[in-house]
Amino acid sequence: MLRFIVRRLLVLVPVLLGLSIALFAWVRALPGSPAQALLGERATQAQIEMINRQMGLDQPLYEQYLRFLGKVVRLDFGTSVQTSQPVIDEMIRRFPATFELGVTALLIAVVVGVPLGYFAARRNGTWLDSATITGSLIGITIPVFFLAYMLKYVFAVKLGWFPNTGRQEARMLDVEHPTGFYVLDGLVTGNMAAFWDAILHLVLPAIALATIPLAIIARITRAAVLDVLNEDYVRTAESKGLTSGVVTRRHVLRNALLPVTTVIGLQFGLLMSGAILTETVFAFPGVGKFVADAIPTRDYPSLQGFILVIATLFVLINLVVDVAYGLIDPRVRVR
């Protein structure tokens, strides 16, 4: 197992190197330039050249890339064009919001999706199975931004049950945030009002973000359980008189969890990188919102830094999923 983890970590190096090259080329291919975005349409050529010189954009591309790569190794992603703050500081400040939102959305997707897929498979052909298939198709096809606007309009604007923007009410600006994770901070500091307020701000964006992963997890769980239910060892266990709970725990779920685990791991990585629309609709101050704001301003350092970190996290999550295989099913040997 240890050799496998070390080998995967070594493979991570060329993967990230190739990603950095592709990312660097993509950002430079965006129309316009940071100087034009900063100075506006009436900027003179002399002003544009001065900004490019200050940002090192007047140098050859290979020199810009080597300088960028050298800084990345030291976790120095440069200074944000939007905020004039180091990108690493913006990451530290904004990543907890996206992580908190992503984890909440994943919990909703797993807690609802796995049991729903299991019971749909157990009752194959019934109304529950048909409703699960139909609901999962609707969940996959509805655009996230449309669902986010609908949730915001109905439950925040019309009914007033939940806040419609941000992570916390303005009246709680003086609340302590030692970790940056608002829900955890409320528990750590013993401020239950802040804790509950942070929960309420997470509900609507988390539901909107969880819709597609929930639908995918439910469908994969249903398919995996149906495959396992048709296996001989399940019928043998049932014929021996084992209770339904024992058969489910020992034989059905344990064998069906492998493909489900893969999907959950991939969906978590996608949640970390795909929250741009949700965070934009709810003005949620996380990574997605910051990246969305960085695109029109051609904020090269922020785009490169944030996307590279999210991609690294995505690859590491896949490594964790591979390692989890051996823990879920002893028959799987990670070499």
Buried (B, 14 or more C-beta within 10 A) or exposed (E): EEEBBEEBEEEBEEEBEEBBEEBBEEBBEBEEBBBBBBBEEEBEEEBBEBBBEEBEBEBEEEEBBEEBEEBBEEEBBBBBBBBEEBBBEBBEBBBBBBBBBBBBBBEBBBEBBBEBBBBBBBEEEEEBBEEBBEBBEEBBEBEBBEBBBEBBEEBBEEEEEBBBBEBBBEEBEEBEBEEBBBBBBBEBBEBEEBBEBBBBBBBBBBBBBBBBBBBBBBBBBBBBBBEBBEEEEBEEBBEEEBEEEBBBEBBBBBBBBBBBBBBBBBBBBBBBBBBBBBBBBBEBBBBBBBBBBBBEBBBBBBBBBBBBBBBBBBBBBBBEBBBBBBEBBEEEEBE
